[in-house]
Amino acid sequence: LLALLLGLQAAPLLLAATPAPPPAMAELSVERRADGSRQALVRNRLAGPIHVRVHDAAHPREVFEATLEAGETRAIGRFGGEGSADLRLAAQPGSPQLLPPAQRGPYAFPLPAGLRWRLTQGFGGRASHRDAANFHALDFAAAEGTPVLAARAGTVMQVVDAFTEGGMDEALKERMNLVRVLHADGSMGLYAHVATGSARVQPGDGVQAGDVLAAVGSVGWSGAPHLHFSVQVNDGRELLSLPFRMAGPDGGLLPTGE
């Protein structure tokens, strides 16, 4: 009103954009069969295996499961009724397997030697390493833009580096930049909170220990620039982080406790 009285042009109202959801690991479509039933067509969007579960919302206890290889599309289950909106899809990376030996490594140090860094959180860290997927993880504080190096050879199966926001809002847990590397034994190295647009690898790339993957950032549920590293496995129910050993830049083993 004051702007109108003074003859000023009011500024347009800017609405905050809703952040995009994290990119899906899998896509679901529905194939109608001649007998009127439906089949779920699921496409794996990662360059590594995923395990999926599909069910009809009206019958949540009837669940169809499958493991899809990199890029695979497969028809899963048979459902009555109509429509695709009633079908629910859940996916997690990795091929379900029995847990491998408790100790792994030593893994190579994931930051360049000679640069400043600090281990800020170890296994079971009270700040954020309490859930099964992240309990055995190390957080390395380093300057933003510090190169993130592969700690073990493998195949890049997932890259997310388009998110821009970081902070301690719980919603940011679902908007984390990362590089995920599949190892020969089926375990996966997770390199998280990498800087926006910093990935130097693409899904499907083979990497050796010491190759540059991305750069340290603070994107996602993060209060300061750091690299979050863990070794994960899919046990058929959930992602679990595994204990591992890691060599420091001087060759000695790093402490892993908080």
N, C-alpha and C positions, 0 to 999 in steps of 0.2 A: 504493500500500500504506500509506504514512504517513497519507493521508487517511482510510483505513478504520480504522486503529488509533486515530485521534483522534476518530472519529465524525463526520468532516466529509464533506460531499457533494462528490464529485469533479466538477470542471468538465467539461462536454462537450468532446470533441476537435473542434476546428474545422479543417476541411480548406480549404486555399487554393483558391479557385475558378479554374478554367482560363479565361484570358482568351478572349473571343469572337474568332473570326477576323474579318478585315476584311470588310465587306459585298461580296458578289460583284457584278461588273459585269454578268454575264450568268447566266441560268439554263438548264440543260440538262434536257430530258425526251426520251423516246423514243416514236416513233410506229411501231406495227407495221403493215406493209403486207400486202395480201391475198396476195402471193406469199411471205410469211414473212420478207422482209427488214426491216431497220429503217432509219428515218430519224431524224436528230437534230433535235429542235425546240429552237431556241435563241431566248431572249428577251433583248433588250437592256434592261437596267434603268436605263440612264443617259438623261439628257435631251440627248444628243448622240450622234454616231456612234461605233461601236466596230468593231474588226476581230477576227474570231474564227477559230480553227482547231479542227477536230474530227477525231479519229482513233480507231480501235479499238486498244486496248492490244496486241492480238495482231498488228496490222499497222501499226506506228508510222510506216512510210514512206508510207502511203497517207493523205494529209491533205487534208481539204476545208476551203476558206477562203471567207469571205464578209464583206462589210461591211454592218452593220445600222444603219439610221437610228434616231433616238431612239425608244425604246419598241417597236421592231419585233420581231415574232416570225417566224421563217422556218425551213422545213424545209431541212436541209443534209445532203448526202451520202446514200449508200445503203450499208448494211452488212449482211453476212450474219451468221450465228450467232444467239445468243440473249442476252438480258439487257441491262440498261442500265448496269450497273456497269463494263462493259468499255470504255465510251466515255469519252474524255477531251476536255475543253474548255479552251482557253486563250483569253483575251481581253485586249485592251489598248485604251485609249481613243484616239479619233481615227480619221479616214479616211486610209488610206495615200495618200501623195502624194509627188511629187518635192520635193526640198528647195527652199524659197523662198530669196530673196536672203539673203546672210550677215548683213547688218546690218538691224536693225529698230528702229523707234522714232523719236524718243525716247518711251519709256513714261512715264506720270505717276508721281510719287512715291507709294508705296503706304501712307504713314503721314501723319497730320495734321501740318501745319506748326506749328512752335513747341514741339513736344514733344521730349524728349531721346531720341536714338537714336545708334547707332554701327554702321558697316559692319564686320562681324567676319569675313566670308569672301567672296571674290569668285570669278571664273571660275577653275576648276582648283584651288580651295582644298584644301590637303592634308588637312584634317580629314575632309571628307565629299564634296567636289565632284570626284570622280575618275571616276565612271562616266558613260556616255554620256547618261543621262537627267538628270543633275544637274551635269554639268561646267560648263555656262554658267548659273550661278545666283548670286544675291546673298543673303546672310544679314544681316538687320537686327536687332540687339539693341535691345530696347525693353521698357518695363515691361509686365508681364502686364496684359491688359485694354485695352491701347492699340488703338484702332480700326484694322482692316486695310481699306484702300481699294482699289477696283478701279483697276488701272494702265492699263486699256484697255477700251473698250466690247465687249460680247459677250453671250453667253447662258450662264447658269450650267448646267453639265451634270452636275456631281457635287458633293455635299456630304457630308462625313464629320466629325461633331463629337461622337460619343458615347464615344470612348475617353477614358480618364482618366489613364493612366500615362505618365510620361516618364522618360527616363534613357538610359544608354549600353549597355543590354543589346541585343545584335544582334537579338533577337526583336522588339523594338519597332519595327524598320524596317517591319514589316508592320502596325503598329497606329498609324498616323499620322492625325491629324485634318487635313482639308484642304478647300479650295474650289477647284474647277477650272472655269475660264471658257473657253468656246469662242469664238474670234474669227472674224470674217467670212472670213478667208483659210484657215481650217482649223487654224491653230495654236491652242495652248491655254495659258492663263496658270495656273500652279500656285501656290497660296498655302497653305503647309504649316505644320504644328505649331500650328494655331489652338486657342484655349482650348475646353475642353469646354462644349458647349451654347451657344456664342457666335455661331453662324451667324445672320445677319440676312437671308439669302436662301434660296430653295429652288430645286431643279432646275427648269429651264424659265424662270426669271426673266430678263428682260433687264436689263442693268446698263450704266451709263455710267461713264466714268473719274471717280473721286472718290466713287462710291457706297460705302457701308459694306458690307463682305462678312461680317466676323467680327471677332474680337479676337485679339491676340497671345497666344500660350500657349507651352507647352513640352511638348506631348504627342507621343509617338512617340520616335524616336531623337534625343534632344535633351538637352543638358546645362544649358540655361538658356533663359529666355523669349526668343524671337526669331521673326521671320518669314523663312521660306525662300521666295524667289520665283524662278521660272524660266519660260521660254517653251519649250514642248515641241511636237514634231510626231511623228506616226507615219509612219515611212518604209516600212512594210510588213513590217519585220523586228523593229524594236524602237522604243522611245521615245527620241528624241534631243532634247537641249536645244540651243537655237539662241542664237548671240550676239545681244545686243540692246543698245540704248542706253537709259539712264534719266535723266530730269531729277531733280535734287535739289530740296529745298524752296526753294532760292534761285533756281531756274531753270537753273543751270548743270548740265552733264552730270556724273554720278557716275563715279568711277574704277571699273573692273570687274575689274582684276587683283587677285590675292591681296594 
